[in-house]
Amino acid sequence: MNRYQELLDLIQTFQKDFEKFYQKGNKSAGTRVRKHMASLKRKAQEIRNEVQEVKAKMTGDEQSGGGEGA
């Protein structure tokens, strides 16, 4: 669950800028929100790639062990 905690921590760092932009109308905070969202997108892509690698590894392990019971 380390990746999950990384996402939570990352999102927590966005809170102040979200509040400043959406509640107080601070334009500079809006720019920072956009930067935060870009970093979230990069992190999400990183995790998606990792999930694909793990799935591929699992599939490879299943195929290599499939001949044991025959």
mmJSON file of the N, C-alpha and C atoms, coordinates in Angstrom:
{"data_MODEL":{"atom_site":{
"group_PDB":["ATOM","ATOM","ATOM","ATOM","ATOM","ATOM","ATOM","ATOM","ATOM","ATOM","ATOM","ATOM","ATOM","ATOM","ATOM","ATOM","ATOM","ATOM","ATOM","ATOM","ATOM","ATOM","ATOM","ATOM","ATOM","ATOM","ATOM","ATOM","ATOM","ATOM","ATOM","ATOM","ATOM","ATOM","ATOM","ATOM","ATOM","ATOM","ATOM","ATOM","ATOM","ATOM","ATOM","ATOM","ATOM","ATOM","ATOM","ATOM","ATOM","ATOM","ATOM","ATOM","ATOM","ATOM","ATOM","ATOM","ATOM","ATOM","ATOM","ATOM","ATOM","ATOM","ATOM","ATOM","ATOM","ATOM","ATOM","ATOM","ATOM","ATOM","ATOM","ATOM","ATOM","ATOM","ATOM","ATOM","ATOM","ATOM","ATOM","ATOM","ATOM","ATOM","ATOM","ATOM","ATOM","ATOM","ATOM","ATOM","ATOM","ATOM","ATOM","ATOM","ATOM","ATOM","ATOM","ATOM","ATOM","ATOM","ATOM","ATOM","ATOM","ATOM","ATOM","ATOM","ATOM","ATOM","ATOM","ATOM","ATOM","ATOM","ATOM","ATOM","ATOM","ATOM","ATOM","ATOM","ATOM","ATOM","ATOM","ATOM","ATOM","ATOM","ATOM","ATOM","ATOM","ATOM","ATOM","ATOM","ATOM","ATOM","ATOM","ATOM","ATOM","ATOM","ATOM","ATOM","ATOM","ATOM","ATOM","ATOM","ATOM","ATOM","ATOM","ATOM","ATOM","ATOM","ATOM","ATOM","ATOM","ATOM","ATOM","ATOM","ATOM","ATOM","ATOM","ATOM","ATOM","ATOM","ATOM","ATOM","ATOM","ATOM","ATOM","ATOM","ATOM","ATOM","ATOM","ATOM","ATOM","ATOM","ATOM","ATOM","ATOM","ATOM","ATOM","ATOM","ATOM","ATOM","ATOM","ATOM","ATOM","ATOM","ATOM","ATOM","ATOM","ATOM","ATOM","ATOM","ATOM","ATOM","ATOM","ATOM","ATOM","ATOM","ATOM","ATOM","ATOM","ATOM","ATOM","ATOM","ATOM","ATOM","ATOM","ATOM","ATOM","ATOM","ATOM","ATOM","ATOM","ATOM"],
"id":[1,2,3,4,5,6,7,8,9,10,11,12,13,14,15,16,17,18,19,20,21,22,23,24,25,26,27,28,29,30,31,32,33,34,35,36,37,38,39,40,41,42,43,44,45,46,47,48,49,50,51,52,53,54,55,56,57,58,59,60,61,62,63,64,65,66,67,68,69,70,71,72,73,74,75,76,77,78,79,80,81,82,83,84,85,86,87,88,89,90,91,92,93,94,95,96,97,98,99,100,101,102,103,104,105,106,107,108,109,110,111,112,113,114,115,116,117,118,119,120,121,122,123,124,125,126,127,128,129,130,131,132,133,134,135,136,137,138,139,140,141,142,143,144,145,146,147,148,149,150,151,152,153,154,155,156,157,158,159,160,161,162,163,164,165,166,167,168,169,170,171,172,173,174,175,176,177,178,179,180,181,182,183,184,185,186,187,188,189,190,191,192,193,194,195,196,197,198,199,200,201,202,203,204,205,206,207,208,209,210],
"type_symbol":["N","C","C","N","C","C","N","C","C","N","C","C","N","C","C","N","C","C","N","C","C","N","C","C","N","C","C","N","C","C","N","C","C","N","C","C","N","C","C","N","C","C","N","C","C","N","C","C","N","C","C","N","C","C","N","C","C","N","C","C","N","C","C","N","C","C","N","C","C","N","C","C","N","C","C","N","C","C","N","C","C","N","C","C","N","C","C","N","C","C","N","C","C","N","C","C","N","C","C","N","C","C","N","C","C","N","C","C","N","C","C","N","C","C","N","C","C","N","C","C","N","C","C","N","C","C","N","C","C","N","C","C","N","C","C","N","C","C","N","C","C","N","C","C","N","C","C","N","C","C","N","C","C","N","C","C","N","C","C","N","C","C","N","C","C","N","C","C","N","C","C","N","C","C","N","C","C","N","C","C","N","C","C","N","C","C","N","C","C","N","C","C","N","C","C","N","C","C","N","C","C","N","C","C","N","C","C","N","C","C"],
"label_atom_id":["N","CA","C","N","CA","C","N","CA","C","N","CA","C","N","CA","C","N","CA","C","N","CA","C","N","CA","C","N","CA","C","N","CA","C","N","CA","C","N","CA","C","N","CA","C","N","CA","C","N","CA","C","N","CA","C","N","CA","C","N","CA","C","N","CA","C","N","CA","C","N","CA","C","N","CA","C","N","CA","C","N","CA","C","N","CA","C","N","CA","C","N","CA","C","N","CA","C","N","CA","C","N","CA","C","N","CA","C","N","CA","C","N","CA","C","N","CA","C","N","CA","C","N","CA","C","N","CA","C","N","CA","C","N","CA","C","N","CA","C","N","CA","C","N","CA","C","N","CA","C","N","CA","C","N","CA","C","N","CA","C","N","CA","C","N","CA","C","N","CA","C","N","CA","C","N","CA","C","N","CA","C","N","CA","C","N","CA","C","N","CA","C","N","CA","C","N","CA","C","N","CA","C","N","CA","C","N","CA","C","N","CA","C","N","CA","C","N","CA","C","N","CA","C","N","CA","C","N","CA","C","N","CA","C","N","CA","C","N","CA","C","N","CA","C"],
"label_alt_id":[null,null,null,null,null,null,null,null,null,null,null,null,null,null,null,null,null,null,null,null,null,null,null,null,null,null,null,null,null,null,null,null,null,null,null,null,null,null,null,null,null,null,null,null,null,null,null,null,null,null,null,null,null,null,null,null,null,null,null,null,null,null,null,null,null,null,null,null,null,null,null,null,null,null,null,null,null,null,null,null,null,null,null,null,null,null,null,null,null,null,null,null,null,null,null,null,null,null,null,null,null,null,null,null,null,null,null,null,null,null,null,null,null,null,null,null,null,null,null,null,null,null,null,null,null,null,null,null,null,null,null,null,null,null,null,null,null,null,null,null,null,null,null,null,null,null,null,null,null,null,null,null,null,null,null,null,null,null,null,null,null,null,null,null,null,null,null,null,null,null,null,null,null,null,null,null,null,null,null,null,null,null,null,null,null,null,null,null,null,null,null,null,null,null,null,null,null,null,null,null,null,null,null,null,null,null,null,null,null,null],
"label_comp_id":["MET","MET","MET","ASN","ASN","ASN","ARG","ARG","ARG","TYR","TYR","TYR","GLN","GLN","GLN","GLU","GLU","GLU","LEU","LEU","LEU","LEU","LEU","LEU","ASP","ASP","ASP","LEU","LEU","LEU","ILE","ILE","ILE","GLN","GLN","GLN","THR","THR","THR","PHE","PHE","PHE","GLN","GLN","GLN","LYS","LYS","LYS","ASP","ASP","ASP","PHE","PHE","PHE","GLU","GLU","GLU","LYS","LYS","LYS","PHE","PHE","PHE","TYR","TYR","TYR","GLN","GLN","GLN","LYS","LYS","LYS","GLY","GLY","GLY","ASN","ASN","ASN","LYS","LYS","LYS","SER","SER","SER","ALA","ALA","ALA","GLY","GLY","GLY","THR","THR","THR","ARG","ARG","ARG","VAL","VAL","VAL","ARG","ARG","ARG","LYS","LYS","LYS","HIS","HIS","HIS","MET","MET","MET","ALA","ALA","ALA","SER","SER","SER","LEU","LEU","LEU","LYS","LYS","LYS","ARG","ARG","ARG","LYS","LYS","LYS","ALA","ALA","ALA","GLN","GLN","GLN","GLU","GLU","GLU","ILE","ILE","ILE","ARG","ARG","ARG","ASN","ASN","ASN","GLU","GLU","GLU","VAL","VAL","VAL","GLN","GLN","GLN","GLU","GLU","GLU","VAL","VAL","VAL","LYS","LYS","LYS","ALA","ALA","ALA","LYS","LYS","LYS","MET","MET","MET","THR","THR","THR","GLY","GLY","GLY","ASP","ASP","ASP","GLU","GLU","GLU","GLN","GLN","GLN","SER","SER","SER","GLY","GLY","GLY","GLY","GLY","GLY","GLY","GLY","GLY","GLU","GLU","GLU","GLY","GLY","GLY","ALA","ALA","ALA"],
"label_asym_id":["A","A","A","A","A","A","A","A","A","A","A","A","A","A","A","A","A","A","A","A","A","A","A","A","A","A","A","A","A","A","A","A","A","A","A","A","A","A","A","A","A","A","A","A","A","A","A","A","A","A","A","A","A","A","A","A","A","A","A","A","A","A","A","A","A","A","A","A","A","A","A","A","A","A","A","A","A","A","A","A","A","A","A","A","A","A","A","A","A","A","A","A","A","A","A","A","A","A","A","A","A","A","A","A","A","A","A","A","A","A","A","A","A","A","A","A","A","A","A","A","A","A","A","A","A","A","A","A","A","A","A","A","A","A","A","A","A","A","A","A","A","A","A","A","A","A","A","A","A","A","A","A","A","A","A","A","A","A","A","A","A","A","A","A","A","A","A","A","A","A","A","A","A","A","A","A","A","A","A","A","A","A","A","A","A","A","A","A","A","A","A","A","A","A","A","A","A","A","A","A","A","A","A","A","A","A","A","A","A","A"],
"label_entity_id":["1","1","1","1","1","1","1","1","1","1","1","1","1","1","1","1","1","1","1","1","1","1","1","1","1","1","1","1","1","1","1","1","1","1","1","1","1","1","1","1","1","1","1","1","1","1","1","1","1","1","1","1","1","1","1","1","1","1","1","1","1","1","1","1","1","1","1","1","1","1","1","1","1","1","1","1","1","1","1","1","1","1","1","1","1","1","1","1","1","1","1","1","1","1","1","1","1","1","1","1","1","1","1","1","1","1","1","1","1","1","1","1","1","1","1","1","1","1","1","1","1","1","1","1","1","1","1","1","1","1","1","1","1","1","1","1","1","1","1","1","1","1","1","1","1","1","1","1","1","1","1","1","1","1","1","1","1","1","1","1","1","1","1","1","1","1","1","1","1","1","1","1","1","1","1","1","1","1","1","1","1","1","1","1","1","1","1","1","1","1","1","1","1","1","1","1","1","1","1","1","1","1","1","1","1","1","1","1","1","1"],
"label_seq_id":[1,1,1,2,2,2,3,3,3,4,4,4,5,5,5,6,6,6,7,7,7,8,8,8,9,9,9,10,10,10,11,11,11,12,12,12,13,13,13,14,14,14,15,15,15,16,16,16,17,17,17,18,18,18,19,19,19,20,20,20,21,21,21,22,22,22,23,23,23,24,24,24,25,25,25,26,26,26,27,27,27,28,28,28,29,29,29,30,30,30,31,31,31,32,32,32,33,33,33,34,34,34,35,35,35,36,36,36,37,37,37,38,38,38,39,39,39,40,40,40,41,41,41,42,42,42,43,43,43,44,44,44,45,45,45,46,46,46,47,47,47,48,48,48,49,49,49,50,50,50,51,51,51,52,52,52,53,53,53,54,54,54,55,55,55,56,56,56,57,57,57,58,58,58,59,59,59,60,60,60,61,61,61,62,62,62,63,63,63,64,64,64,65,65,65,66,66,66,67,67,67,68,68,68,69,69,69,70,70,70],
"pdbx_PDB_ins_code":[null,null,null,null,null,null,null,null,null,null,null,null,null,null,null,null,null,null,null,null,null,null,null,null,null,null,null,null,null,null,null,null,null,null,null,null,null,null,null,null,null,null,null,null,null,null,null,null,null,null,null,null,null,null,null,null,null,null,null,null,null,null,null,null,null,null,null,null,null,null,null,null,null,null,null,null,null,null,null,null,null,null,null,null,null,null,null,null,null,null,null,null,null,null,null,null,null,null,null,null,null,null,null,null,null,null,null,null,null,null,null,null,null,null,null,null,null,null,null,null,null,null,null,null,null,null,null,null,null,null,null,null,null,null,null,null,null,null,null,null,null,null,null,null,null,null,null,null,null,null,null,null,null,null,null,null,null,null,null,null,null,null,null,null,null,null,null,null,null,null,null,null,null,null,null,null,null,null,null,null,null,null,null,null,null,null,null,null,null,null,null,null,null,null,null,null,null,null,null,null,null,null,null,null,null,null,null,null,null,null],
"Cartn_x":[0.815,0.0,0.861,2.145,3.044,2.664,2.315,1.927,0.662,-0.259,-1.506,-1.195,-0.314,0.059,0.783,1.604,2.27,1.25,0.204,-0.85,-1.563,-1.902,-2.571,-1.706,-0.435,0.481,0.596,0.693,0.801,-0.435,-1.591,-2.843,-2.993,-2.546,-2.625,-1.845,-0.746,0.059,-0.654,-1.701,-2.422,-3.47,-3.874,-5.051,-5.034,-3.948,-3.906,-4.108,-3.464,-3.611,-5.018,-5.623,-7.01,-7.934,-7.763,-8.598,-8.383,-7.118,-6.827,-7.45,-7.414,-7.965,-9.486,-10.07,-11.517,-12.309,-11.756,-12.505,-12.168,-10.921,-10.497,-10.232,-10.247,-10.046,-8.624,-7.645,-6.246,-5.745,-5.409,-4.994,-3.657,-2.746,-1.445,-1.632,-2.563,-2.861,-3.43,-4.191,-4.726,-3.617,-2.565,-1.414,-0.761,-0.643,-0.049,-0.938,-2.251,-3.173,-2.941,-2.786,-2.521,-1.217,-0.189,1.084,0.909,0.129,-0.147,-0.837,-1.798,-2.536,-1.618,-0.669,0.288,1.169,1.569,2.391,1.577,0.289,-0.585,-0.717,-0.824,-0.917,0.352,1.51,2.78,2.853,2.44,2.471,1.51,0.322,-0.662,-0.106,0.56,1.132,2.237,3.024,4.089,3.498,2.429,1.787,1.131,0.496,-0.113,0.94,2.091,3.176,3.659,3.762,4.197,3.192,1.897,0.862,0.969,1.184,1.326,2.526,3.634,4.824,4.552,3.883,3.578,2.64,1.631,0.703,1.428,2.332,3.082,3.955,4.532,5.364,4.518,3.308,2.406,2.007,1.711,1.331,2.497,3.698,4.884,5.133,4.902,5.076,4.06,2.817,1.773,2.082,2.568,2.857,4.063,5.063,6.238,5.953,4.99,4.677,3.545,3.006,1.829,2.066,3.308,3.575,3.768,3.662,3.969,2.92,1.652,0.642,0.33,0.926,0.554,1.268],
"Cartn_y":[-1.195,0.0,1.262,1.102,2.24,3.251,2.782,3.686,4.449,3.789,4.439,5.577,5.328,6.361,7.511,7.2,8.247,9.171,8.582,9.386,10.257,9.675,10.449,11.62,11.349,12.406,13.509,13.104,14.073,14.966,14.369,15.125,16.051,15.606,16.456,17.756,17.694,18.903,19.929,19.521,20.429,21.27,20.879,21.434,22.959,23.522,24.97,25.752,25.311,26.025,25.874,24.709,24.521,25.487,25.581,26.483,27.935,28.329,29.709,30.056,29.104,29.382,29.358,28.271,28.099,28.926,29.174,29.916,31.403,31.726,33.129,33.767,32.955,33.487,33.93,33.372,33.725,33.104,33.955,33.467,32.723,33.17,32.488,31.068,30.93,29.595,28.718,29.305,28.562,27.986,28.768,28.28,27.111,27.237,26.144,24.909,25.1,23.961,23.22,23.965,23.327,22.542,23.078,22.358,21.103,21.231,20.061,18.966,19.365,18.382,17.701,18.446,17.843,16.822,17.148,16.191,14.957,15.14,14.009,13.113,13.742,12.981,12.151,12.758,12.025,10.847,11.077,10.014,8.888,9.258,8.254,7.411,8.046,7.307,6.371,6.846,6.019,4.76,4.939,3.809,2.883,3.448,2.618,1.738,2.31,1.543,0.429,0.755,-0.244,-1.398,-1.062,-2.093,-3.013,-2.437,-3.246,-4.183,-3.677,-4.516,-5.677,-5.394,-6.441,-7.474,-7.001,-7.928,-8.81,-8.221,-8.991,-10.038,-9.665,-10.592,-11.747,-11.43,-12.468,-13.424,-12.901,-13.723,-14.616,-14.069,-14.843,-15.955,-15.694,-16.72,-17.837,-17.502,-18.518,-19.416,-18.82,-19.605,-20.53,-20.061,-20.898,-22.051,-21.916,-22.971,-23.853,-23.646,-24.363,-25.811,-26.22,-27.591,-28.567,-28.14,-29.007,-30.099,-29.831,-30.814,-31.78,-31.629,-32.434,-33.733],
"Cartn_z":[0.0,0.0,0.0,-0.207,-0.205,-1.283,-2.467,-3.558,-3.209,-2.55,-2.126,-1.163,-0.217,0.746,0.046,-0.944,-1.719,-2.373,-2.946,-3.577,-2.551,-1.413,-0.368,0.09,0.313,0.756,-0.289,-1.545,-2.63,-2.681,-2.601,-2.675,-1.466,-0.309,0.881,0.705,-0.048,-0.246,-1.125,-1.816,-2.711,-1.991,-0.811,-0.151,-0.021,0.454,0.682,-0.608,-1.681,-2.951,-3.52,-3.348,-3.796,-3.059,-1.744,-0.95,-1.348,-1.52,-1.906,-3.253,-4.173,-5.503,-5.503,-5.024,-5.134,-4.126,-2.957,-1.948,-1.931,-2.263,-2.167,-3.521,-4.583,-5.93,-6.236,-5.557,-5.756,-7.062,-8.034,-9.354,-9.31,-8.482,-8.364,-7.83,-6.911,-6.382,-7.496,-8.418,-9.56,-10.417,-10.622,-11.382,-10.663,-9.358,-8.575,-8.608,-8.594,-8.69,-9.997,-11.079,-12.376,-12.334,-11.693,-11.555,-10.705,-9.648,-8.8,-9.608,-10.412,-11.204,-12.223,-12.773,-13.702,-12.974,-11.747,-10.989,-10.619,-10.34,-10.058,-11.29,-12.442,-13.7,-13.918,-13.671,-13.826,-12.854,-11.604,-10.602,-10.989,-11.487,-11.903,-13.049,-14.0,-15.13,-14.65,-13.713,-13.141,-12.49,-11.741,-11.073,-12.092,-13.116,-14.158,-14.819,-15.127,-15.748,-14.819,-13.545,-12.574,-12.484,-12.483,-12.429,-13.645,-14.813,-16.034,-15.93,-15.386,-15.227,-14.273,-13.17,-12.194,-12.81,-13.543,-14.192,-15.201,-15.959,-16.953,-16.266,-15.148,-14.383,-13.854,-13.362,-12.857,-13.967,-15.124,-16.267,-16.677,-16.677,-17.013,-16.017,-14.748,-13.713,-13.871,-14.193,-14.374,-15.568,-16.627,-17.842,-17.63,-16.902,-16.705,-15.742,-14.853,-13.9,-14.356,-15.524,-15.984,-16.347,-16.574,-16.998,-15.858,-14.63,-13.503,-13.285,-13.475,-13.158,-14.282,-15.427,-16.584,-16.677],
"occupancy":[1.0,1.0,1.0,1.0,1.0,1.0,1.0,1.0,1.0,1.0,1.0,1.0,1.0,1.0,1.0,1.0,1.0,1.0,1.0,1.0,1.0,1.0,1.0,1.0,1.0,1.0,1.0,1.0,1.0,1.0,1.0,1.0,1.0,1.0,1.0,1.0,1.0,1.0,1.0,1.0,1.0,1.0,1.0,1.0,1.0,1.0,1.0,1.0,1.0,1.0,1.0,1.0,1.0,1.0,1.0,1.0,1.0,1.0,1.0,1.0,1.0,1.0,1.0,1.0,1.0,1.0,1.0,1.0,1.0,1.0,1.0,1.0,1.0,1.0,1.0,1.0,1.0,1.0,1.0,1.0,1.0,1.0,1.0,1.0,1.0,1.0,1.0,1.0,1.0,1.0,1.0,1.0,1.0,1.0,1.0,1.0,1.0,1.0,1.0,1.0,1.0,1.0,1.0,1.0,1.0,1.0,1.0,1.0,1.0,1.0,1.0,1.0,1.0,1.0,1.0,1.0,1.0,1.0,1.0,1.0,1.0,1.0,1.0,1.0,1.0,1.0,1.0,1.0,1.0,1.0,1.0,1.0,1.0,1.0,1.0,1.0,1.0,1.0,1.0,1.0,1.0,1.0,1.0,1.0,1.0,1.0,1.0,1.0,1.0,1.0,1.0,1.0,1.0,1.0,1.0,1.0,1.0,1.0,1.0,1.0,1.0,1.0,1.0,1.0,1.0,1.0,1.0,1.0,1.0,1.0,1.0,1.0,1.0,1.0,1.0,1.0,1.0,1.0,1.0,1.0,1.0,1.0,1.0,1.0,1.0,1.0,1.0,1.0,1.0,1.0,1.0,1.0,1.0,1.0,1.0,1.0,1.0,1.0,1.0,1.0,1.0,1.0,1.0,1.0,1.0,1.0,1.0,1.0,1.0,1.0],
"B_iso_or_equiv":[0.0,0.0,0.0,0.0,0.0,0.0,0.0,0.0,0.0,0.0,0.0,0.0,0.0,0.0,0.0,0.0,0.0,0.0,0.0,0.0,0.0,0.0,0.0,0.0,0.0,0.0,0.0,0.0,0.0,0.0,0.0,0.0,0.0,0.0,0.0,0.0,0.0,0.0,0.0,0.0,0.0,0.0,0.0,0.0,0.0,0.0,0.0,0.0,0.0,0.0,0.0,0.0,0.0,0.0,0.0,0.0,0.0,0.0,0.0,0.0,0.0,0.0,0.0,0.0,0.0,0.0,0.0,0.0,0.0,0.0,0.0,0.0,0.0,0.0,0.0,0.0,0.0,0.0,0.0,0.0,0.0,0.0,0.0,0.0,0.0,0.0,0.0,0.0,0.0,0.0,0.0,0.0,0.0,0.0,0.0,0.0,0.0,0.0,0.0,0.0,0.0,0.0,0.0,0.0,0.0,0.0,0.0,0.0,0.0,0.0,0.0,0.0,0.0,0.0,0.0,0.0,0.0,0.0,0.0,0.0,0.0,0.0,0.0,0.0,0.0,0.0,0.0,0.0,0.0,0.0,0.0,0.0,0.0,0.0,0.0,0.0,0.0,0.0,0.0,0.0,0.0,0.0,0.0,0.0,0.0,0.0,0.0,0.0,0.0,0.0,0.0,0.0,0.0,0.0,0.0,0.0,0.0,0.0,0.0,0.0,0.0,0.0,0.0,0.0,0.0,0.0,0.0,0.0,0.0,0.0,0.0,0.0,0.0,0.0,0.0,0.0,0.0,0.0,0.0,0.0,0.0,0.0,0.0,0.0,0.0,0.0,0.0,0.0,0.0,0.0,0.0,0.0,0.0,0.0,0.0,0.0,0.0,0.0,0.0,0.0,0.0,0.0,0.0,0.0,0.0,0.0,0.0,0.0,0.0,0.0],
"pdbx_formal_charge":[null,null,null,null,null,null,null,null,null,null,null,null,null,null,null,null,null,null,null,null,null,null,null,null,null,null,null,null,null,null,null,null,null,null,null,null,null,null,null,null,null,null,null,null,null,null,null,null,null,null,null,null,null,null,null,null,null,null,null,null,null,null,null,null,null,null,null,null,null,null,null,null,null,null,null,null,null,null,null,null,null,null,null,null,null,null,null,null,null,null,null,null,null,null,null,null,null,null,null,null,null,null,null,null,null,null,null,null,null,null,null,null,null,null,null,null,null,null,null,null,null,null,null,null,null,null,null,null,null,null,null,null,null,null,null,null,null,null,null,null,null,null,null,null,null,null,null,null,null,null,null,null,null,null,null,null,null,null,null,null,null,null,null,null,null,null,null,null,null,null,null,null,null,null,null,null,null,null,null,null,null,null,null,null,null,null,null,null,null,null,null,null,null,null,null,null,null,null,null,null,null,null,null,null,null,null,null,null,null,null],
"auth_seq_id":[1,1,1,2,2,2,3,3,3,4,4,4,5,5,5,6,6,6,7,7,7,8,8,8,9,9,9,10,10,10,11,11,11,12,12,12,13,13,13,14,14,14,15,15,15,16,16,16,17,17,17,18,18,18,19,19,19,20,20,20,21,21,21,22,22,22,23,23,23,24,24,24,25,25,25,26,26,26,27,27,27,28,28,28,29,29,29,30,30,30,31,31,31,32,32,32,33,33,33,34,34,34,35,35,35,36,36,36,37,37,37,38,38,38,39,39,39,40,40,40,41,41,41,42,42,42,43,43,43,44,44,44,45,45,45,46,46,46,47,47,47,48,48,48,49,49,49,50,50,50,51,51,51,52,52,52,53,53,53,54,54,54,55,55,55,56,56,56,57,57,57,58,58,58,59,59,59,60,60,60,61,61,61,62,62,62,63,63,63,64,64,64,65,65,65,66,66,66,67,67,67,68,68,68,69,69,69,70,70,70],
"auth_comp_id":["MET","MET","MET","ASN","ASN","ASN","ARG","ARG","ARG","TYR","TYR","TYR","GLN","GLN","GLN","GLU","GLU","GLU","LEU","LEU","LEU","LEU","LEU","LEU","ASP","ASP","ASP","LEU","LEU","LEU","ILE","ILE","ILE","GLN","GLN","GLN","THR","THR","THR","PHE","PHE","PHE","GLN","GLN","GLN","LYS","LYS","LYS","ASP","ASP","ASP","PHE","PHE","PHE","GLU","GLU","GLU","LYS","LYS","LYS","PHE","PHE","PHE","TYR","TYR","TYR","GLN","GLN","GLN","LYS","LYS","LYS","GLY","GLY","GLY","ASN","ASN","ASN","LYS","LYS","LYS","SER","SER","SER","ALA","ALA","ALA","GLY","GLY","GLY","THR","THR","THR","ARG","ARG","ARG","VAL","VAL","VAL","ARG","ARG","ARG","LYS","LYS","LYS","HIS","HIS","HIS","MET","MET","MET","ALA","ALA","ALA","SER","SER","SER","LEU","LEU","LEU","LYS","LYS","LYS","ARG","ARG","ARG","LYS","LYS","LYS","ALA","ALA","ALA","GLN","GLN","GLN","GLU","GLU","GLU","ILE","ILE","ILE","ARG","ARG","ARG","ASN","ASN","ASN","GLU","GLU","GLU","VAL","VAL","VAL","GLN","GLN","GLN","GLU","GLU","GLU","VAL","VAL","VAL","LYS","LYS","LYS","ALA","ALA","ALA","LYS","LYS","LYS","MET","MET","MET","THR","THR","THR","GLY","GLY","GLY","ASP","ASP","ASP","GLU","GLU","GLU","GLN","GLN","GLN","SER","SER","SER","GLY","GLY","GLY","GLY","GLY","GLY","GLY","GLY","GLY","GLU","GLU","GLU","GLY","GLY","GLY","ALA","ALA","ALA"],
"auth_asym_id":["A","A","A","A","A","A","A","A","A","A","A","A","A","A","A","A","A","A","A","A","A","A","A","A","A","A","A","A","A","A","A","A","A","A","A","A","A","A","A","A","A","A","A","A","A","A","A","A","A","A","A","A","A","A","A","A","A","A","A","A","A","A","A","A","A","A","A","A","A","A","A","A","A","A","A","A","A","A","A","A","A","A","A","A","A","A","A","A","A","A","A","A","A","A","A","A","A","A","A","A","A","A","A","A","A","A","A","A","A","A","A","A","A","A","A","A","A","A","A","A","A","A","A","A","A","A","A","A","A","A","A","A","A","A","A","A","A","A","A","A","A","A","A","A","A","A","A","A","A","A","A","A","A","A","A","A","A","A","A","A","A","A","A","A","A","A","A","A","A","A","A","A","A","A","A","A","A","A","A","A","A","A","A","A","A","A","A","A","A","A","A","A","A","A","A","A","A","A","A","A","A","A","A","A","A","A","A","A","A","A"],
"auth_atom_id":["N","CA","C","N","CA","C","N","CA","C","N","CA","C","N","CA","C","N","CA","C","N","CA","C","N","CA","C","N","CA","C","N","CA","C","N","CA","C","N","CA","C","N","CA","C","N","CA","C","N","CA","C","N","CA","C","N","CA","C","N","CA","C","N","CA","C","N","CA","C","N","CA","C","N","CA","C","N","CA","C","N","CA","C","N","CA","C","N","CA","C","N","CA","C","N","CA","C","N","CA","C","N","CA","C","N","CA","C","N","CA","C","N","CA","C","N","CA","C","N","CA","C","N","CA","C","N","CA","C","N","CA","C","N","CA","C","N","CA","C","N","CA","C","N","CA","C","N","CA","C","N","CA","C","N","CA","C","N","CA","C","N","CA","C","N","CA","C","N","CA","C","N","CA","C","N","CA","C","N","CA","C","N","CA","C","N","CA","C","N","CA","C","N","CA","C","N","CA","C","N","CA","C","N","CA","C","N","CA","C","N","CA","C","N","CA","C","N","CA","C","N","CA","C","N","CA","C","N","CA","C","N","CA","C","N","CA","C","N","CA","C","N","CA","C"],
"pdbx_PDB_model_num":[1,1,1,1,1,1,1,1,1,1,1,1,1,1,1,1,1,1,1,1,1,1,1,1,1,1,1,1,1,1,1,1,1,1,1,1,1,1,1,1,1,1,1,1,1,1,1,1,1,1,1,1,1,1,1,1,1,1,1,1,1,1,1,1,1,1,1,1,1,1,1,1,1,1,1,1,1,1,1,1,1,1,1,1,1,1,1,1,1,1,1,1,1,1,1,1,1,1,1,1,1,1,1,1,1,1,1,1,1,1,1,1,1,1,1,1,1,1,1,1,1,1,1,1,1,1,1,1,1,1,1,1,1,1,1,1,1,1,1,1,1,1,1,1,1,1,1,1,1,1,1,1,1,1,1,1,1,1,1,1,1,1,1,1,1,1,1,1,1,1,1,1,1,1,1,1,1,1,1,1,1,1,1,1,1,1,1,1,1,1,1,1,1,1,1,1,1,1,1,1,1,1,1,1,1,1,1,1,1,1]
}}}
